[in-house]
Amino acid sequence: MTKVQVHIVFKEVSGWEYSGNEFVGVFFDRKSAQDWIAESKHPHKYFIETYEQPEAGTAHEVFA
């Protein structure tokens, strides 16, 4: 069985009312995520977290 790997893009957000990480999207290959970030207006504010399908069950707190 081939494990599924996803690359989740987040944006660092800071403002008067809210500060933290904002979910942007899920990509199934890292190159697509990197290309999307490179084309954004402020690429330095984005980061990628990579997750791989676990052996059994579900992964918890993926978006933590």
Backbone torsions as a table, in degrees:
resi	resn	phi	psi	omega
1	MET	NA	131.6	176.7
2	THR	-87.6	129.3	179.2
3	LYS	-78.8	141.8	177.4
4	VAL	-85.5	134.4	177.2
5	GLN	-120.0	133.4	178.2
6	VAL	-124.3	153.1	180.0
7	HIS	-121.6	113.1	-175.5
8	ILE	-100.9	127.2	-178.6
9	VAL	-98.4	132.0	176.8
10	PHE	-122.9	157.0	175.8
11	LYS	-121.0	133.1	174.3
12	GLU	-75.9	122.4	-176.7
13	VAL	-121.4	131.9	173.8
14	SER	-141.4	134.3	-178.9
15	GLY	-161.0	-172.1	-176.8
16	TRP	-67.2	-39.9	-176.3
17	GLU	-97.6	-26.5	-172.2
18	TYR	-143.7	141.7	175.7
19	SER	-142.5	133.1	179.9
20	GLY	156.5	-153.9	-178.9
21	ASN	-112.0	132.5	-179.0
22	GLU	-108.6	128.7	177.0
23	PHE	-65.7	133.9	179.7
24	VAL	-111.6	-51.4	-177.6
25	GLY	-178.9	170.4	180.0
26	VAL	-115.2	132.3	177.9
27	PHE	-123.1	146.2	-178.0
28	PHE	-97.1	-0.6	169.2
29	ASP	-144.3	143.0	-173.7
30	ARG	-63.3	-36.5	-179.0
31	LYS	-59.7	-41.9	178.1
32	SER	-62.6	-41.0	178.6
33	ALA	-64.5	-44.4	179.8
34	GLN	-64.7	-40.6	178.4
35	ASP	-63.6	-41.7	179.5
36	TRP	-62.0	-44.0	179.2
37	ILE	-63.9	-43.3	-178.5
38	ALA	-60.4	-30.6	-179.2
39	GLU	-87.7	-5.5	-178.8
40	SER	-76.4	165.1	-176.7
41	LYS	-67.3	-37.7	-178.8
42	HIS	-129.7	74.4	-174.3
43	PRO	-60.1	-25.4	-179.3
44	HIS	-68.4	-14.3	-179.2
45	LYS	-89.7	-3.9	-176.7
46	TYR	-106.8	151.6	173.8
47	PHE	-147.2	161.2	-175.4
48	ILE	-117.0	135.0	170.6
49	GLU	-117.5	133.0	-177.4
50	THR	-107.7	133.2	179.2
51	TYR	-128.7	142.2	178.2
52	GLU	-117.3	144.3	179.4
53	GLN	-54.8	131.0	-179.5
54	PRO	-72.0	164.4	178.8
55	GLU	-59.3	-44.5	-179.4
56	ALA	-148.0	150.6	177.2
57	GLY	79.8	-152.8	-178.1
58	THR	-123.7	155.8	174.4
59	ALA	-85.1	136.8	-179.5
60	HIS	-104.2	149.7	176.4
61	GLU	56.6	43.5	179.4
62	VAL	-62.1	-37.8	-176.2
63	PHE	-95.9	21.2	-178.9
64	ALA	-73.6	NA	NA
